[in-house]
Amino acid sequence: MRIVQAFTFEAAHSLPNVPEGHRCRNVHGHSYRVELALDGPVDPNTGFVLDFFDVESAFKDALATLDHHYLNDIDGLANPTAENIATWIWNATRPKLRQLAFVRVFETPNCWAEYTGR
């Protein structure tokens, strides 16, 4: 069984490694959407793979670090592409959520990066 819980956060960033003149080199912001997917068996007693409140608790600190911040200032996010944000979230969250299957980070409703730990 796979469960997915979505979260949102607001943040600004710039992409320092894109060419001069690329619009994403300038500071700009996004309304990010993050999806955390967990795989596992359904507990016959609780009926859950994992309680969504436990997922929320495990992601709380990472979410607070990202929300309403300039992402470039966060340790490990000097180049905060969607790909790097997804990897950062995985690394921050996986120790608390061993069943984590993927992290999906949407910069817009139509573009996202997905990280599976590989």
Backbone as a ProteinNet text record, in pm:
[ID]
protein_1_A
[PRIMARY]
MRIVQAFTFEAAHSLPNVPEGHRCRNVHGHSYRVELALDGPVDPNTGFVLDFFDVESAFKDALATLDHHYLNDIDGLANPTAENIATWIWNATRPKLRQLAFVRVFETPNCWAEYTGR
[TERTIARY]
86.3	0	90.3	46.5	117.9	23.2	73.1	-0.2	82.2	13.5	80	17.6	104.6	56.1	122.7	42.7	90.9	103.4	200	226.8	255	239	274	361.9	444.7	522.5	554	578.7	615	761.7	835.2	977.5	1030.1	1139.7	1211.1	1343.3	1393.4	1524.7	1576	1700.5	1759.7	1847.1	1869.6	1951.3	2084.1	2188	2315	2392.6	2357.4	2435.9	2377.1	2264.5	2210.4	2284.5	2281.8	2355.5	2305.5	2394.5	2354.4	2237.7	2139.8	2024.1	1908.3	1933.4	1824.5	1737.6	1606.5	1518	1521.8	1557.5	1561.9	1688.8	1780.3	1899.2	1861.2	1752.4	1703.9	1628.1	1625.2	1547.3	1400.1	1333	1190.7	1133.4	1003.1	940.2	846.1	813	718.9	626.8	510.6	421.8	445.6	535.2	575.6	471.1	462.4	383.2	480.1	475.9	560.1	468.9	499.6	427.6	527	492.3	571.1	491.9	551.4	485.4	553	471.9	523.1	462.4	545.2	501.9	509.4	413.5	418.2	287.2	288	165.2	67	-59.1	-162	-164.8	-148.3	-156	-299.3	-318.7	-454.8	-530.6	-458.7	-522.9	-565.1	-470.8	-500.8	-568.1	-541.6	-590.6	-504	-388.9	-298.3	-170.8	-113	28.7	108.6	72.1	124.7	22.7	-1.2	-94.7	-45.4	-133.7	-94.9	-43.5	-90.1	-37.3	109.9	150.7	291.4	376.2	321.2	391.4	410.7	305.4	311.8	415.8	418.2	514.4	657.9	679.7	814.4	865.3	776	814.9	813.2	760.8	737.7	862.1	974.5	1095.4	1151	1153.6	1202.7	1113.8	983.3	889.2	909.8	929.7	952.5	1082.5	1181.2	1308.5	1290.1	1201.5	1180.8	1080.3	972.8	860	895.9	867.5	890	1036.5	1124.4	1267.8	1327.2	1446.7	1525.7	1606.1	1568.2	1621.3	1772.7	1830.3	1975.7	2053.2	1991.2	2057.8	2053.9	1981.8	1969	2086	2149.3	2262.8	2223.5	2299.6	2272.8	2187.5	2141.1	2055.8	2111.2	2241.3	2301.5	2252.2	2216.4	2159.5	2024.6	1920.4	1792.7	1701.3	1744	1656.8	1551.6	1447.7	1347	1411.2	1506.2	1576.1	1653.6	1723.8	1802.8	1713.9	1602.2	1508.2	1449.9	1412.5	1358.2	1460	1584.6	1691.3	1712.5	1711.2	1729	1615.8	1492.1	1378.2	1392.2	1430.3	1451.9	1552	1666.1	1771.4	1728.7	1645.2	1597	1486.7	1412.7	1291.9	1307.4	1388.6	1400.7	1440.1	1529.1	1560.1	1438.4	1339.5	1219.4	1107.1	1114.8	1011.3	1078.7	1107	1180.6	1102.5	971.9	889.4	880.4	956.3	949.6	985.9	896.5	917.5	965.6	908.3	956.7	915.1	987.7	955.6	933.7	822.5	790.7	779.1	850.5	848.5	798.9	685.4	627	667.7	726.7	749.6	626.2	560.3	434.4	342.1	215.9	129.3	172.6	255.7	290.7	435.3	515.1	653	698	764.3	806.8	928.7	991.9	1101.1	1060.9	1101.9	1070.4	1199	1222.3	1343.5	1304.5	1371	1341.9	1458	1557.2	1671.4	1783.1	1766.1	1872.1	1922.7
-117.2	0	122.7	224.9	352.9	460.7	544.1	662.1	784.5	895.1	1020.2	1132.1	1214.1	1333.1	1453.9	1556.6	1678.2	1791.4	1876.8	1995.1	2110.9	2232.2	2349.7	2442.2	2516.2	2621.4	2729.6	2847.8	2964.1	2993.5	3020.3	3051.1	3124.2	3194	3261.6	3190.2	3204.1	3149.5	3216	3189.1	3223.1	3104.9	3090.8	2979.6	3035.5	3026.4	3091.2	3023.6	2901.5	2828.4	2831.5	2902.2	2917.4	3031.9	3037.8	3142	3283.5	3380.1	3520.9	3544.6	3621.7	3651.9	3554.3	3438.7	3342.6	3402.5	3401.7	3469.7	3408.4	3281.4	3218.1	3251.4	3324.3	3369.8	3481.3	3552.7	3658.5	3598	3669.1	3625	3626.4	3515.4	3501.9	3400.1	3388.1	3298.3	3199.2	3096.7	2994.6	2958.7	2911.7	2844.4	2695.2	2637.8	2499	2402.7	2288.6	2176.1	2059.2	1992.9	1876	1757.1	1645.6	1520.7	1419.9	1362.2	1255.3	1126.4	1029.7	900.8	795.2	711.7	603.2	471.6	369.9	235.4	144	54.2	-44.9	-118.9	-217.6	-293	-212.8	-242.5	-182	-259.6	-188.1	-251.4	-299.9	-428.6	-479.3	-419.8	-372.8	-315.3	-170.8	-87.1	55.3	84.2	-2.6	23.8	122.1	159.5	257.5	190.6	248.5	224.1	301.1	425.8	511.8	622.5	658.9	766.7	896.5	966.8	1092.4	1194.9	1190.2	1279.9	1251.1	1124.7	1088.6	1138.1	1135.5	1190	1340	1407.2	1551.8	1584.8	1510.5	1532.7	1511.9	1409.6	1379.6	1487.9	1554.8	1656.7	1797.7	1814.7	1947	2035.6	1984.7	2066.9	2106.3	2012.9	2044.2	2148.7	2132.2	2228	2367.7	2376.7	2506.2	2570.1	2488.8	2540.2	2603	2547.7	2594.1	2708.6	2702.6	2793.6	2938.4	3026.3	3169.7	3203.9	3131.6	3158.6	3173.9	3230	3237.6	3108.1	3019.1	2883	2877.5	2972.2	2972.9	2983.7	3036.7	3053	2927.7	2826.5	2703.4	2611.7	2559.4	2469.8	2354.4	2336.2	2230.7	2274	2399.1	2446.5	2573.2	2578.8	2694.8	2709.1	2598.3	2597.3	2525.9	2596.3	2531.6	2505.4	2417.3	2369.5	2278	2249.2	2155	2019.9	1978.9	1852.6	1852.5	1962.5	1970.6	1985.3	2053	2064.5	1927.2	1851.5	1716.7	1627.8	1635.4	1556.2	1600.9	1731	1785.6	1737.4	1743.1	1696.6	1547.7	1468.8	1324.6	1304	1370.8	1352.6	1398.7	1500.5	1551.6	1464.4	1395.4	1325.7	1174.7	1116.8	970.3	906.2	965.1	901.6	886.5	973.8	968.6	888.1	871.2	800.4	692.4	580.6	472.7	415.8	435.6	383.9	480.3	590.7	691.6	630.2	645.5	591.5	698.8	818.1	929.6	1061.2	1165.5	1304.1	1372.3	1440	1514.2	1661.5	1747.3	1891.5	1961.9	2028.8	2107.2	2253.4	2311.2	2455.7	2528	2464.2	2513.3	2391.4	2411.5	2294.3	2201.7	2253.1	2177.6	2129.3	2158.4	2109.3	2071.9	1956.9	1903.5	1815.5	1786.3	1689.9	1584.2	1461.2	1348.2	1275.6	1254.1	1183.8	1059.7	947.4	818.6	763.2	847.8	801.5	744.1	748.4	696.1	804.7
0	0	0	-69.4	-70.1	-20	70.1	113.5	75.7	55.7	20.4	101.4	160.9	230.3	166.1	139.8	74.9	175.3	149.9	231.3	136.8	185.4	106.4	188.4	117.6	182	79.9	131.9	50.5	75.1	-32.5	-15.1	-137.9	-115.8	-224.1	-247.6	-369.4	-400.7	-527.7	-556.9	-685.9	-724.4	-852.8	-901.2	-952.5	-869.6	-903.2	-1015.7	-1052.5	-1151.4	-1292.2	-1310.4	-1444.9	-1514.6	-1646.7	-1718.8	-1686.3	-1702.1	-1691.3	-1785	-1741.2	-1822.7	-1805.9	-1745.8	-1719.1	-1610.2	-1631	-1534.8	-1395.3	-1382.6	-1250.1	-1172.9	-1235.9	-1163.2	-1064.7	-1097.1	-1008.6	-890.7	-781.1	-665.7	-704.2	-674.2	-702.1	-605	-602.1	-505.7	-570.8	-493.6	-536.7	-420.1	-455.3	-361.2	-385	-307.9	-327.7	-271.9	-337	-287	-274.3	-159.5	-134	-109.2	-172.1	-146.5	-90.6	22.5	83.1	66.9	-1.2	-24.2	61.4	125.1	209.5	164	159.1	121.8	242.7	253	359.5	371.6	457.6	479.7	566.2	549.8	634.2	765.5	875.8	1007.3	1028	1056.5	1070.2	1188.9	1288.9	1406.2	1381.1	1330.3	1311.3	1177.8	1077.9	943.8	867.3	923.8	863.9	813.4	708.8	679.2	784.5	802.6	908.3	928.7	1050.5	1081.5	1016.1	945.5	881.2	982.5	1105	1208.2	1235.6	1223.9	1241.7	1125.6	1005.2	888.7	908.5	947.1	971.8	1078.4	1185	1292.9	1245	1163.8	1114.6	1019.6	949.2	851.2	908.7	1027.5	1086.1	1088.5	1136.9	1149.6	1012.9	919.7	785.4	719.3	735.1	676.7	735.3	864.9	929.9	881.2	851.3	799.8	661.8	581.6	444.3	433.2	509.2	490.6	521.3	424.8	436.7	463.7	395.8	404.8	265.1	262.2	139.7	133.3	43.9	43.1	26.5	-46.4	-67.1	63.4	167.6	297.2	383.8	342.4	420.7	388.2	491.2	473.8	381.1	274.7	178.9	60.9	59.6	-49.4	-116.1	-133.1	-198.7	-342.6	-405.6	-540.5	-533.3	-485.3	-452	-571.5	-658.7	-765.6	-704.5	-777.6	-728.5	-698.2	-782.2	-761.4	-629.9	-603.7	-479.8	-356.8	-370.2	-257.8	-224.6	-327.1	-304.3	-234.1	-276.4	-212.2	-68.3	-45.7	89.6	181.1	131.2	211.3	241.1	142.3	164.4	277.6	268.6	369.3	508	513.6	642.5	701.6	615.4	659	667.7	583	576.1	708.8	788.5	917.6	1009.7	992	1075.5	1010.1	878.2	802.6	718.3	779.2	710.5	592.6	588.4	479.7	360.9	367.7	262.2	127.4	30	-104.7	-201.9	-190.4	-272.6	-211.2	-252.1	-221.5	-355.2	-366.7	-489	-451	-523.3	-498.3	-623.9	-611.3	-720.5	-703	-806.3	-807.9	-860.9	-953.7	-1009.8	-1020.9	-1051.4	-1068	-1181.8	-1272.9	-1392.5	-1398.8	-1300	-1302.4	-1162	-1155.5	-1026.8	-1044.4	-931.5	-924	-823.5	-851.9	-763.7	-730.3	-601.6	-555.9	-479.5	-514.7	-454.3	-370.5	-346.9	-267.8	-352	-482.1	-570.3	-660.5
[MASK]
++++++++++++++++++++++++++++++++++++++++++++++++++++++++++++++++++++++++++++++++++++++++++++++++++++++++++++++++++++++

